[in-house]
Amino acid sequence: MRKEVIGEIGVDAGHIWIGDPCYIFHRDSPPKSIGKSWSDFCSALFDHPNKWVTQFSFDAGHNGLGICVNTGGDGVFPVYAIRDADGQIVRVEIEFEEPFAEFEDLVFDEEGER
């Protein structure tokens, strides 16, 4: 496995959305769990019992529409891909703060190799 930086995510709302954009952007009206406005969406986040992660459901009631994750604040956060031996991306990581002390000894070259 190798790890490499693949980009950055800029955050000004203190949250990131993880989900398939085709479930939201191709519609004339957004899914009910998201609401019809930014205010509705924020209410869904801040009224949720878990302040760190909010699971959104499809209109039919099942989960999977998307997840909104609290980043702990605004900023620009690095995004990493972890690839298997064939180069396939098997995991994506977003770092919201400085690396934890247990990982500080990990050094990656430009190709993401340790």
N, C-alpha and C positions, 0 to 999 in steps of 0.2 A: 504494500500500500504506500502511496505517496500523497503528500499534502501540498497544495499550491494555492496561492492567492488568485482568485478569478475575478475579483472586482470589489466594489464597495457599495454600501447602501447608506444614503443620506436620510436622516430621520429628524423631523421637526415636530412630530406628534407624540414622541415617546413610545411609539408602537410600530411594529412591522406586521404586514399581512402575509400569510403563507397560504396560497391556494391557487387554483387554476383560474386565470383571468377570464376564460371563456364563459365561466358560470356567472359572471357579473357584467362584463362590458358589452355583451352582445344583446342584452335585453332592453326592452323599452322601459321596463320598471325593474328596479333591483329586487333581489330576494327579500322576503319579509323580515328575516332575522337581522338584516343589515339596516333596514329602514330606508326612508325616502330622502334623507338629508344627512349632512355631516353631523348635525346635532343629534339625530336619531341614532346614528352609528356610535357616537361618543357615549350616549346614554346606555346603549347595549354593553359597551365596555365597562363603564364605571359603575353600573348597577349590578354587574356580574359578581358573584361571591368570591371568585378567584381573581385577584387583582393582577396576576402575572400572565395568565393565559385565558383567552375566551374562545370557545369552540362555537362556530356558527353552523347552523343547520340549513338544509335545503327546505323549500316551501312544503315538501311532502313530509317533513318532520325528521328525517334521518340526518345524522352528522356527516360531515365531509365537505361542506361548502368551503370552509377555510378556517384558519386559526389566526387570531391576532395575539401577538406576544408583546408584553411590556418590556422595553429595552432598558429601563432604569433611567432614561433621560434622552436628550437629543444629542446628535452628533453624526459623524460619518464612521461607519463600522466596516471592518474588513470581512470579506466573504471568502471562505476557503472551500475547495473541492478536495475530496479524498478519492483517489482513483485506485482501482485494482491493477493487477499486473498487465491487463489488456488495455488499460487506459480509460475504462468505463468509470464514470462518476458513480460512486456507491453511497456517498454521503456528502452533505453540504453543511458547513458550520459557519455561524456568524458570531463574531466575538464582540460582546457588548462592553467589555472592560479589559484591563490588563490581564495577560495570561496568569493563571493560577501558579503559585510557587512550584507546585509539583511538576509543571511542564516547562519551567524556565530553562532547563538544560536541553530542551529539544531545539535543535537548530536545523533549518531547512535551507537548501540551496535554491537557486533560481528555478530548478525543475521540480521543487518540492521534495527532494530526497533528503533523508536525514544523514 
